[in-house]
Each structure stands twice: as C-alpha cells, then as structure tokens.
Amino acid sequence: MPPPPPPSAGRGRCILSFAAARDRCFSHRFMRAGLRPLAVPLPAPGDAADTTVHMWVPSTPPRNPLLLLHGFGASATWQWAPYLRPLIAAGFDPIVPDLVFFGASCTRLTDRNDAFQASAIKAATDAIGVPRFGLVGVSYGGFVGYRMAAMYPEAVEKVVLVCAGVCLEEKDLAAGLFPVATVGEAAQLLVPRRPEEVRRLVRLTFVRPPLIMPSCFLWDYIKVMGSDYIQEKTELLYSLIEGRQLSNLPKLTQPTLLVWGEQDLVFPMELVHRLNRHLEGNSRLVVIKNAGHAVNLEKPKDVCRNIIEFFKEPITEASNDEKVCKLWAAV
C-alpha cells in the first residue's frame, strides 16, 4: 500500500502541506458520495471506552452494506476514494472504517493481533446496527477480513481478498519468498520513516511508480499521514507474522474471490495459489495484469468491476432485516 512521512530540521520541507490538502479532498469526496464520519466508542468495563473505531457510514440505513477494509499506509479515505461512486451506483452501501491505529481509530488495550482488529470492527458494525454484510479487504485489511469471516460466519456473507497474503508462514521470510528476510525488515518496509524508505515501498508496490518523488513531498506525507502510532503499527506486523503457520489458518465457509496483481512483489503469486488450494474449491482467482501489490490503486476500475460482479451473484440467504432501520435511527 502507498506510504507515509516526520520532518527533519529544515531539510526539504514544503511550506504548504500537499498531504493535508489531499487528505481533506478525500474526506470531501466521501461526504459528496453521501457518507458521514462517525466515531464509535466500543463498550468497556470501565466508565470510558478503551477502543474507538472511526468509520465512514451511509447517511441512511444501508440496504446492501459492503465493508471495505484498507491496508497499511494512509487512512481508509486514501485507499477507497476511487471506489465509492461505482459501488454506490451498483447498489452497494459502503461502510469504510479505519483499522485500529490508522486514521482516527485507536485503543488503550495491548492486543495487536488480527483477531483483535476483527473483533473491534465487528463490534463497531454491531453498534451501528449492521449485523450482516459483504466484505472486501486489501493487503493487511485482507488479513483482518479473513479473520472476521472465520470468527463471524453469520455476519460475513461473501469475501473479497485483494493481494492479502494470509497463507504466508514466518519461515517464508527466511526462505526468500519476500523482499525482506525478517519481521523487523518487513516492519521497516511497511512503516517507513524516511523518504528513501517511502521510495523503496512505492517501487515495490507499483509496477509503474512515479519517476520523480521529491523529498519535501515525502517528508510532508510522513508528517501528516504516517507519523502517528509508529510503534503500535510495528507491533501489529510482529503479531501478524511471528509464528504464523498455514496449519493454523482456518478455512472460510463463505464464497471468496481472490484478486491479485500479477507482478505483486510484496505477496508474490505463490501465496494466492497456496490460498486457493487451502480453500478447497470455495474460492476463485482473478489475476490483473500490469499491476503489482497496489493493484487497488493501479487498476481501480478492474478491481472494482470484479468486486461488483462477484457481489451481484445470487446469495442464498437474505440480507439485513428490518431492525437495521430502527437501530440506524439511534446512531
């Protein structure tokens, strides 16, 4: 997923913040699409909530909710803005949360695993009165989405995973399957703190990265979008990868679509073939050419078309019942 930015003393800094302006632009696009921002405090034993999930939700009760989970990088608005209007035009109601420690979502709890992320997002969807939904997860969001689908099969109708290497094992790093050989290197790659680290990430995730990436813009991006919760994000990655084994990965019961960039260097194609075998006929694979790990940003029209077609296919069970409208009115 595209990268982040902390300024250094006077070096290559922009007077105006391009990243902040772009962030506001994405938020306006969400509002123009009919979504509104909502901070959902999750129930806690004490007087105050320990966890808050920030999410963008439809202004009216969703009839065909589709949960969109972002990957590492900037907040959800940066990664899902191109998808809103096509999905809404196709009859879907996007619900777009920031995962914990991204955007405005945070927690005081010490849990860092994907099961905690899954339970937090599920609690937030329950709180807004959406008990059942389709799910799309990109990269790290796919790890969380996979865990959600396994933990809450009654809530998740169908699943789309976009370049989400959930079948990876920790031993794959040492075996040379990835551009990094240790969890620490993976964390340094995915939580960049300097312009040269951002450039490396962009060049790994895009087939056609920008030819020019000025340091002042990268520092600005890091400062605005990537300087919060660096330690916590690093801990998320350690929790995700350390000790990971395919034998411990549950098999999903929901119909699952796997969308992959053919030239993904972060999670190579070997992983999606491994996942396809693991799901034993309950999944199908779409490979998008001339795209890498950031296929959702390089080829948004192709990815979105496949998402829409997949979710338009008949579902045997009915979607949310009428009680959603009553719950929504109370939010």
Disulfide bonds with the S-S distance in Angstrom:
none
